Each structure stands twice: as structure tokens, then as C-alpha cells.
Amino acid sequence: MDKPSPPPDLVTCDECLYYDALTDEKGNCRRDAPRPTLLANDRVTTKWPIVQVYDSCGDARSIHNH
């Protein structure tokens, strides 16, 4: 599947300082603290949001500017 072309000034997740790759297609967004998540056994854990490499949130910081 081809990666969609973002607008030229938009920072995609794979070019973001907060992105932590899990695979070639997705990774964790570490922009904010991990989010609480309820497990099936009524226990709570925390998880970073999973994003696609071509996603963008508008709060991204480019790895190329640091």
C-alpha cells in the first residue's frame, strides 16, 4: 500500500520527535503520557497510543529541526 502524500508543511508521525516505531507501518506516539486502559480482568494498565507512520496530529515536532 502506498503512503498518502501529506501537505508539504505537515509533519507525519514517522518524522516526529515523539514517534517510537514498532513496525515499518506503525508505532507509539509519546507526545503525551500513556493512557490508562482497562483490561479484560478489570485491571488497569497504561499504553501509549498506536499511530500509523502517515498519521499526523498537528502537535508533531519534526526530527529534522533538532
HTML snippet that shows the backbone in 3Dmol.js (N, CA, C, O; Angstrom):
<script src="https://3Dmol.org/build/3Dmol-min.js"></script>
<div id="view" style="width:600px;height:400px;position:relative"></div>
<script>
const pdb = `
ATOM      1  N   MET A   1       0.839  -1.174   0.000  1.00  0.00           N
ATOM      2  CA  MET A   1       0.000   0.000   0.000  1.00  0.00           C
ATOM      3  C   MET A   1       0.889   1.244   0.000  1.00  0.00           C
ATOM      4  O   MET A   1       1.829   1.337   0.789  1.00  0.00           O
ATOM      5  N   ASP A   2       0.597   2.181  -0.868  1.00  0.00           N
ATOM      6  CA  ASP A   2       1.375   3.410  -0.969  1.00  0.00           C
ATOM      7  C   ASP A   2       1.045   4.361   0.168  1.00  0.00           C
ATOM      8  O   ASP A   2      -0.095   4.443   0.624  1.00  0.00           O
ATOM      9  N   LYS A   3       2.059   5.071   0.611  1.00  0.00           N
ATOM     10  CA  LYS A   3       1.892   6.068   1.664  1.00  0.00           C
ATOM     11  C   LYS A   3       1.208   7.294   1.072  1.00  0.00           C
ATOM     12  O   LYS A   3       1.655   7.801   0.043  1.00  0.00           O
ATOM     13  N   PRO A   4       0.125   7.789   1.696  1.00  0.00           N
ATOM     14  CA  PRO A   4      -0.525   9.002   1.200  1.00  0.00           C
ATOM     15  C   PRO A   4       0.435  10.196   1.256  1.00  0.00           C
ATOM     16  O   PRO A   4       1.299  10.258   2.131  1.00  0.00           O
ATOM     17  N   SER A   5       0.286  11.119   0.345  1.00  0.00           N
ATOM     18  CA  SER A   5       1.133  12.309   0.315  1.00  0.00           C
ATOM     19  C   SER A   5       0.525  13.405   1.191  1.00  0.00           C
ATOM     20  O   SER A   5      -0.555  13.912   0.888  1.00  0.00           O
ATOM     21  N   PRO A   6       1.224  13.779   2.289  1.00  0.00           N
ATOM     22  CA  PRO A   6       0.705  14.852   3.144  1.00  0.00           C
ATOM     23  C   PRO A   6       1.013  16.213   2.554  1.00  0.00           C
ATOM     24  O   PRO A   6       1.855  16.314   1.662  1.00  0.00           O
ATOM     25  N   PRO A   7       0.354  17.265   3.025  1.00  0.00           N
ATOM     26  CA  PRO A   7       0.730  18.617   2.611  1.00  0.00           C
ATOM     27  C   PRO A   7       2.206  18.860   2.959  1.00  0.00           C
ATOM     28  O   PRO A   7       2.706  18.267   3.915  1.00  0.00           O
ATOM     29  N   PRO A   8       2.911  19.711   2.212  1.00  0.00           N
ATOM     30  CA  PRO A   8       4.350  19.879   2.401  1.00  0.00           C
ATOM     31  C   PRO A   8       4.786  20.342   3.790  1.00  0.00           C
ATOM     32  O   PRO A   8       5.889  19.999   4.216  1.00  0.00           O
ATOM     33  N   ASP A   9       3.974  21.097   4.502  1.00  0.00           N
ATOM     34  CA  ASP A   9       4.380  21.598   5.819  1.00  0.00           C
ATOM     35  C   ASP A   9       3.895  20.723   6.972  1.00  0.00           C
ATOM     36  O   ASP A   9       4.136  21.059   8.131  1.00  0.00           O
ATOM     37  N   LEU A  10       3.223  19.619   6.688  1.00  0.00           N
ATOM     38  CA  LEU A  10       2.681  18.734   7.703  1.00  0.00           C
ATOM     39  C   LEU A  10       3.723  17.701   8.116  1.00  0.00           C
ATOM     40  O   LEU A  10       4.318  17.049   7.258  1.00  0.00           O
ATOM     41  N   VAL A  11       3.950  17.544   9.406  1.00  0.00           N
ATOM     42  CA  VAL A  11       4.887  16.542   9.914  1.00  0.00           C
ATOM     43  C   VAL A  11       4.104  15.259  10.178  1.00  0.00           C
ATOM     44  O   VAL A  11       3.175  15.251  10.985  1.00  0.00           O
ATOM     45  N   THR A  12       4.477  14.182   9.503  1.00  0.00           N
ATOM     46  CA  THR A  12       3.826  12.899   9.732  1.00  0.00           C
ATOM     47  C   THR A  12       4.498  12.200  10.914  1.00  0.00           C
ATOM     48  O   THR A  12       5.602  12.563  11.319  1.00  0.00           O
ATOM     49  N   CYS A  13       3.824  11.209  11.452  1.00  0.00           N
ATOM     50  CA  CYS A  13       4.322  10.545  12.651  1.00  0.00           C
ATOM     51  C   CYS A  13       5.723   9.952  12.468  1.00  0.00           C
ATOM     52  O   CYS A  13       6.538  10.015  13.388  1.00  0.00           O
ATOM     53  N   ASP A  14       6.011   9.387  11.316  1.00  0.00           N
ATOM     54  CA  ASP A  14       7.329   8.791  11.123  1.00  0.00           C
ATOM     55  C   ASP A  14       8.462   9.815  11.079  1.00  0.00           C
ATOM     56  O   ASP A  14       9.633   9.441  11.136  1.00  0.00           O
ATOM     57  N   GLU A  15       8.128  11.097  10.979  1.00  0.00           N
ATOM     58  CA  GLU A  15       9.135  12.165  11.004  1.00  0.00           C
ATOM     59  C   GLU A  15       9.035  13.011  12.268  1.00  0.00           C
ATOM     60  O   GLU A  15       9.591  14.108  12.331  1.00  0.00           O
ATOM     61  N   CYS A  16       8.321  12.499  13.279  1.00  0.00           N
ATOM     62  CA  CYS A  16       8.069  13.241  14.509  1.00  0.00           C
ATOM     63  C   CYS A  16       9.029  12.818  15.619  1.00  0.00           C
ATOM     64  O   CYS A  16       9.379  11.645  15.750  1.00  0.00           O
ATOM     65  N   LEU A  17       9.437  13.788  16.401  1.00  0.00           N
ATOM     66  CA  LEU A  17      10.316  13.563  17.538  1.00  0.00           C
ATOM     67  C   LEU A  17       9.690  12.618  18.563  1.00  0.00           C
ATOM     68  O   LEU A  17      10.414  11.899  19.252  1.00  0.00           O
ATOM     69  N   TYR A  18       8.375  12.605  18.677  1.00  0.00           N
ATOM     70  CA  TYR A  18       7.673  11.810  19.677  1.00  0.00           C
ATOM     71  C   TYR A  18       7.336  10.393  19.211  1.00  0.00           C
ATOM     72  O   TYR A  18       6.773   9.619  19.986  1.00  0.00           O
ATOM     73  N   TYR A  19       7.660  10.038  17.986  1.00  0.00           N
ATOM     74  CA  TYR A  19       7.295   8.744  17.409  1.00  0.00           C
ATOM     75  C   TYR A  19       8.312   7.677  17.789  1.00  0.00           C
ATOM     76  O   TYR A  19       9.520   7.893  17.694  1.00  0.00           O
ATOM     77  N   ASP A  20       7.805   6.510  18.224  1.00  0.00           N
ATOM     78  CA  ASP A  20       8.637   5.360  18.569  1.00  0.00           C
ATOM     79  C   ASP A  20       8.145   4.177  17.742  1.00  0.00           C
ATOM     80  O   ASP A  20       7.097   3.602  18.038  1.00  0.00           O
ATOM     81  N   ALA A  21       8.896   3.815  16.715  1.00  0.00           N
ATOM     82  CA  ALA A  21       8.464   2.783  15.770  1.00  0.00           C
ATOM     83  C   ALA A  21       8.342   1.410  16.429  1.00  0.00           C
ATOM     84  O   ALA A  21       9.187   1.006  17.228  1.00  0.00           O
ATOM     85  N   LEU A  22       7.264   0.704  16.070  1.00  0.00           N
ATOM     86  CA  LEU A  22       7.062  -0.682  16.469  1.00  0.00           C
ATOM     87  C   LEU A  22       7.293  -1.608  15.279  1.00  0.00           C
ATOM     88  O   LEU A  22       7.895  -2.673  15.415  1.00  0.00           O
ATOM     89  N   THR A  23       6.805  -1.188  14.108  1.00  0.00           N
ATOM     90  CA  THR A  23       6.990  -1.921  12.849  1.00  0.00           C
ATOM     91  C   THR A  23       7.262  -0.881  11.767  1.00  0.00           C
ATOM     92  O   THR A  23       7.418   0.304  12.064  1.00  0.00           O
ATOM     93  N   ASP A  24       7.319  -1.326  10.511  1.00  0.00           N
ATOM     94  CA  ASP A  24       7.502  -0.391   9.399  1.00  0.00           C
ATOM     95  C   ASP A  24       6.272   0.485   9.170  1.00  0.00           C
ATOM     96  O   ASP A  24       6.374   1.539   8.542  1.00  0.00           O
ATOM     97  N   GLU A  25       5.118   0.064   9.669  1.00  0.00           N
ATOM     98  CA  GLU A  25       3.863   0.758   9.392  1.00  0.00           C
ATOM     99  C   GLU A  25       3.247   1.484  10.593  1.00  0.00           C
ATOM    100  O   GLU A  25       2.405   2.363  10.408  1.00  0.00           O
ATOM    101  N   LYS A  26       3.651   1.130  11.823  1.00  0.00           N
ATOM    102  CA  LYS A  26       3.021   1.737  12.996  1.00  0.00           C
ATOM    103  C   LYS A  26       4.012   1.875  14.142  1.00  0.00           C
ATOM    104  O   LYS A  26       5.081   1.265  14.154  1.00  0.00           O
ATOM    105  N   GLY A  27       3.609   2.713  15.119  1.00  0.00           N
ATOM    106  CA  GLY A  27       4.459   2.926  16.282  1.00  0.00           C
ATOM    107  C   GLY A  27       3.681   3.600  17.396  1.00  0.00           C
ATOM    108  O   GLY A  27       2.477   3.829  17.280  1.00  0.00           O
ATOM    109  N   ASN A  28       4.376   3.913  18.468  1.00  0.00           N
ATOM    110  CA  ASN A  28       3.772   4.589  19.614  1.00  0.00           C
ATOM    111  C   ASN A  28       3.970   6.088  19.494  1.00  0.00           C
ATOM    112  O   ASN A  28       5.019   6.557  19.053  1.00  0.00           O
ATOM    113  N   CYS A  29       2.950   6.831  19.892  1.00  0.00           N
ATOM    114  CA  CYS A  29       3.056   8.287  19.990  1.00  0.00           C
ATOM    115  C   CYS A  29       3.359   8.617  21.446  1.00  0.00           C
ATOM    116  O   CYS A  29       2.574   8.297  22.339  1.00  0.00           O
ATOM    117  N   ARG A  30       4.492   9.254  21.680  1.00  0.00           N
ATOM    118  CA  ARG A  30       4.894   9.595  23.047  1.00  0.00           C
ATOM    119  C   ARG A  30       4.794  11.094  23.306  1.00  0.00           C
ATOM    120  O   ARG A  30       5.521  11.643  24.134  1.00  0.00           O
ATOM    121  N   ARG A  31       3.896  11.738  22.597  1.00  0.00           N
ATOM    122  CA  ARG A  31       3.657  13.178  22.769  1.00  0.00           C
ATOM    123  C   ARG A  31       3.132  13.493  24.156  1.00  0.00           C
ATOM    124  O   ARG A  31       3.542  14.475  24.774  1.00  0.00           O
ATOM    125  N   ASP A  32       2.223  12.660  24.645  1.00  0.00           N
ATOM    126  CA  ASP A  32       1.629  12.821  25.969  1.00  0.00           C
ATOM    127  C   ASP A  32       1.904  11.570  26.798  1.00  0.00           C
ATOM    128  O   ASP A  32       2.471  10.600  26.295  1.00  0.00           O
ATOM    129  N   ALA A  33       1.510  11.592  28.042  1.00  0.00           N
ATOM    130  CA  ALA A  33       1.679  10.434  28.921  1.00  0.00           C
ATOM    131  C   ALA A  33       0.866   9.250  28.405  1.00  0.00           C
ATOM    132  O   ALA A  33      -0.129   9.442  27.706  1.00  0.00           O
ATOM    133  N   PRO A  34       1.282   8.018  28.747  1.00  0.00           N
ATOM    134  CA  PRO A  34       0.486   6.853  28.344  1.00  0.00           C
ATOM    135  C   PRO A  34      -0.920   6.937  28.935  1.00  0.00           C
ATOM    136  O   PRO A  34      -1.137   7.507  30.005  1.00  0.00           O
ATOM    137  N   ARG A  35      -1.851   6.360  28.214  1.00  0.00           N
ATOM    138  CA  ARG A  35      -3.255   6.432  28.625  1.00  0.00           C
ATOM    139  C   ARG A  35      -3.662   5.186  29.414  1.00  0.00           C
ATOM    140  O   ARG A  35      -3.257   4.075  29.071  1.00  0.00           O
ATOM    141  N   PRO A  36      -4.466   5.367  30.473  1.00  0.00           N
ATOM    142  CA  PRO A  36      -4.971   4.198  31.204  1.00  0.00           C
ATOM    143  C   PRO A  36      -5.883   3.376  30.305  1.00  0.00           C
ATOM    144  O   PRO A  36      -6.679   3.915  29.537  1.00  0.00           O
ATOM    145  N   THR A  37      -5.750   2.060  30.420  1.00  0.00           N
ATOM    146  CA  THR A  37      -6.542   1.137  29.614  1.00  0.00           C
ATOM    147  C   THR A  37      -7.064   0.033  30.514  1.00  0.00           C
ATOM    148  O   THR A  37      -6.302  -0.562  31.277  1.00  0.00           O
ATOM    149  N   LEU A  38      -8.347  -0.243  30.433  1.00  0.00           N
ATOM    150  CA  LEU A  38      -8.970  -1.296  31.230  1.00  0.00           C
ATOM    151  C   LEU A  38      -8.779  -2.635  30.517  1.00  0.00           C
ATOM    152  O   LEU A  38      -9.130  -2.781  29.346  1.00  0.00           O
ATOM    153  N   LEU A  39      -8.217  -3.615  31.241  1.00  0.00           N
ATOM    154  CA  LEU A  39      -8.025  -4.956  30.693  1.00  0.00           C
ATOM    155  C   LEU A  39      -9.260  -5.812  30.956  1.00  0.00           C
ATOM    156  O   LEU A  39     -10.138  -5.415  31.723  1.00  0.00           O
ATOM    157  N   ALA A  40      -9.333  -6.976  30.331  1.00  0.00           N
ATOM    158  CA  ALA A  40     -10.493  -7.855  30.450  1.00  0.00           C
ATOM    159  C   ALA A  40     -10.741  -8.324  31.879  1.00  0.00           C
ATOM    160  O   ALA A  40     -11.884  -8.590  32.249  1.00  0.00           O
ATOM    161  N   ASN A  41      -9.694  -8.428  32.684  1.00  0.00           N
ATOM    162  CA  ASN A  41      -9.839  -8.910  34.065  1.00  0.00           C
ATOM    163  C   ASN A  41     -10.071  -7.763  35.058  1.00  0.00           C
ATOM    164  O   ASN A  41      -9.815  -7.914  36.253  1.00  0.00           O
ATOM    165  N   ASP A  42     -10.552  -6.627  34.565  1.00  0.00           N
ATOM    166  CA  ASP A  42     -10.836  -5.429  35.362  1.00  0.00           C
ATOM    167  C   ASP A  42      -9.596  -4.783  35.981  1.00  0.00           C
ATOM    168  O   ASP A  42      -9.707  -3.989  36.914  1.00  0.00           O
ATOM    169  N   ARG A  43      -8.438  -5.118  35.469  1.00  0.00           N
ATOM    170  CA  ARG A  43      -7.211  -4.457  35.890  1.00  0.00           C
ATOM    171  C   ARG A  43      -6.935  -3.311  34.937  1.00  0.00           C
ATOM    172  O   ARG A  43      -7.399  -3.307  33.797  1.00  0.00           O
ATOM    173  N   VAL A  44      -6.179  -2.348  35.412  1.00  0.00           N
ATOM    174  CA  VAL A  44      -5.845  -1.178  34.602  1.00  0.00           C
ATOM    175  C   VAL A  44      -4.355  -1.181  34.300  1.00  0.00           C
ATOM    176  O   VAL A  44      -3.531  -1.467  35.168  1.00  0.00           O
ATOM    177  N   THR A  45      -4.026  -0.862  33.069  1.00  0.00           N
ATOM    178  CA  THR A  45      -2.634  -0.701  32.651  1.00  0.00           C
ATOM    179  C   THR A  45      -2.540   0.621  31.909  1.00  0.00           C
ATOM    180  O   THR A  45      -3.552   1.294  31.714  1.00  0.00           O
ATOM    181  N   THR A  46      -1.362   0.994  31.502  1.00  0.00           N
ATOM    182  CA  THR A  46      -1.208   2.196  30.677  1.00  0.00           C
ATOM    183  C   THR A  46      -0.554   1.819  29.366  1.00  0.00           C
ATOM    184  O   THR A  46       0.299   0.933  29.310  1.00  0.00           O
ATOM    185  N   LYS A  47      -0.965   2.506  28.308  1.00  0.00           N
ATOM    186  CA  LYS A  47      -0.434   2.240  26.970  1.00  0.00           C
ATOM    187  C   LYS A  47      -0.252   3.549  26.227  1.00  0.00           C
ATOM    188  O   LYS A  47      -1.044   4.480  26.378  1.00  0.00           O
ATOM    189  N   TRP A  48       0.795   3.610  25.425  1.00  0.00           N
ATOM    190  CA  TRP A  48       0.978   4.732  24.509  1.00  0.00           C
ATOM    191  C   TRP A  48       0.023   4.544  23.346  1.00  0.00           C
ATOM    192  O   TRP A  48      -0.215   3.408  22.937  1.00  0.00           O
ATOM    193  N   PRO A  49      -0.532   5.614  22.800  1.00  0.00           N
ATOM    194  CA  PRO A  49      -1.385   5.485  21.613  1.00  0.00           C
ATOM    195  C   PRO A  49      -0.589   4.916  20.432  1.00  0.00           C
ATOM    196  O   PRO A  49       0.565   5.289  20.218  1.00  0.00           O
ATOM    197  N   ILE A  50      -1.203   4.025  19.679  1.00  0.00           N
ATOM    198  CA  ILE A  50      -0.582   3.466  18.476  1.00  0.00           C
ATOM    199  C   ILE A  50      -1.043   4.270  17.280  1.00  0.00           C
ATOM    200  O   ILE A  50      -2.238   4.502  17.100  1.00  0.00           O
ATOM    201  N   VAL A  51      -0.087   4.699  16.459  1.00  0.00           N
ATOM    202  CA  VAL A  51      -0.370   5.517  15.276  1.00  0.00           C
ATOM    203  C   VAL A  51       0.279   4.895  14.048  1.00  0.00           C
ATOM    204  O   VAL A  51       1.212   4.100  14.159  1.00  0.00           O
ATOM    205  N   GLN A  52      -0.225   5.265  12.883  1.00  0.00           N
ATOM    206  CA  GLN A  52       0.351   4.838  11.611  1.00  0.00           C
ATOM    207  C   GLN A  52       1.434   5.832  11.200  1.00  0.00           C
ATOM    208  O   GLN A  52       1.390   6.994  11.603  1.00  0.00           O
ATOM    209  N   VAL A  53       2.397   5.393  10.409  1.00  0.00           N
ATOM    210  CA  VAL A  53       3.510   6.263  10.026  1.00  0.00           C
ATOM    211  C   VAL A  53       3.054   7.514   9.286  1.00  0.00           C
ATOM    212  O   VAL A  53       3.706   8.553   9.392  1.00  0.00           O
ATOM    213  N   TYR A  54       1.960   7.447   8.546  1.00  0.00           N
ATOM    214  CA  TYR A  54       1.495   8.590   7.756  1.00  0.00           C
ATOM    215  C   TYR A  54       0.455   9.444   8.490  1.00  0.00           C
ATOM    216  O   TYR A  54      -0.076  10.397   7.919  1.00  0.00           O
ATOM    217  N   ASP A  55       0.160   9.106   9.761  1.00  0.00           N
ATOM    218  CA  ASP A  55      -0.744   9.929  10.563  1.00  0.00           C
ATOM    219  C   ASP A  55      -0.064  11.244  10.945  1.00  0.00           C
ATOM    220  O   ASP A  55       1.154  11.379  10.830  1.00  0.00           O
ATOM    221  N   SER A  56      -0.853  12.196  11.393  1.00  0.00           N
ATOM    222  CA  SER A  56      -0.338  13.462  11.913  1.00  0.00           C
ATOM    223  C   SER A  56      -1.379  14.055  12.837  1.00  0.00           C
ATOM    224  O   SER A  56      -2.578  13.957  12.576  1.00  0.00           O
ATOM    225  N   CYS A  57      -0.918  14.681  13.935  1.00  0.00           N
ATOM    226  CA  CYS A  57      -1.857  15.207  14.918  1.00  0.00           C
ATOM    227  C   CYS A  57      -1.911  16.733  14.954  1.00  0.00           C
ATOM    228  O   CYS A  57      -2.834  17.300  15.538  1.00  0.00           O
ATOM    229  N   GLY A  58      -0.958  17.390  14.351  1.00  0.00           N
ATOM    230  CA  GLY A  58      -0.895  18.850  14.412  1.00  0.00           C
ATOM    231  C   GLY A  58       0.005  19.352  15.524  1.00  0.00           C
ATOM    232  O   GLY A  58       0.374  20.526  15.527  1.00  0.00           O
ATOM    233  N   ASP A  59       0.373  18.485  16.483  1.00  0.00           N
ATOM    234  CA  ASP A  59       1.290  18.858  17.565  1.00  0.00           C
ATOM    235  C   ASP A  59       2.682  18.278  17.354  1.00  0.00           C
ATOM    236  O   ASP A  59       3.540  18.389  18.229  1.00  0.00           O
ATOM    237  N   ALA A  60       2.906  17.672  16.218  1.00  0.00           N
ATOM    238  CA  ALA A  60       4.169  17.000  15.941  1.00  0.00           C
ATOM    239  C   ALA A  60       5.354  17.972  15.912  1.00  0.00           C
ATOM    240  O   ALA A  60       5.201  19.146  15.572  1.00  0.00           O
ATOM    241  N   ARG A  61       6.521  17.468  16.270  1.00  0.00           N
ATOM    242  CA  ARG A  61       7.771  18.232  16.173  1.00  0.00           C
ATOM    243  C   ARG A  61       8.709  17.432  15.282  1.00  0.00           C
ATOM    244  O   ARG A  61       9.006  16.273  15.571  1.00  0.00           O
ATOM    245  N   SER A  62       9.161  18.029  14.234  1.00  0.00           N
ATOM    246  CA  SER A  62       9.984  17.352  13.239  1.00  0.00           C
ATOM    247  C   SER A  62      11.337  16.936  13.808  1.00  0.00           C
ATOM    248  O   SER A  62      11.986  17.696  14.527  1.00  0.00           O
ATOM    249  N   ILE A  63      11.743  15.721  13.474  1.00  0.00           N
ATOM    250  CA  ILE A  63      13.072  15.252  13.861  1.00  0.00           C
ATOM    251  C   ILE A  63      14.153  15.979  13.083  1.00  0.00           C
ATOM    252  O   ILE A  63      15.323  15.943  13.466  1.00  0.00           O
ATOM    253  N   HIS A  64      13.781  16.636  12.004  1.00  0.00           N
ATOM    254  CA  HIS A  64      14.745  17.345  11.164  1.00  0.00           C
ATOM    255  C   HIS A  64      15.094  18.736  11.690  1.00  0.00           C
ATOM    256  O   HIS A  64      16.035  19.361  11.202  1.00  0.00           O
ATOM    257  N   ASN A  65      14.346  19.227  12.680  1.00  0.00           N
ATOM    258  CA  ASN A  65      14.606  20.566  13.234  1.00  0.00           C
ATOM    259  C   ASN A  65      15.372  20.513  14.538  1.00  0.00           C
ATOM    260  O   ASN A  65      15.514  21.540  15.202  1.00  0.00           O
ATOM    261  N   HIS A  66      15.876  19.343  14.932  1.00  0.00           N
ATOM    262  CA  HIS A  66      16.578  19.226  16.205  1.00  0.00           C
ATOM    263  C   HIS A  66      17.976  18.724  16.012  1.00  0.00           C
ATOM    264  O   HIS A  66      18.715  18.564  16.984  1.00  0.00           O
TER     265      HIS A  66
END
`;
const viewer = $3Dmol.createViewer("view");
viewer.addModel(pdb, "pdb");
viewer.setStyle({}, {cartoon: {color: "spectrum"}});
viewer.zoomTo();
viewer.render();
</script>
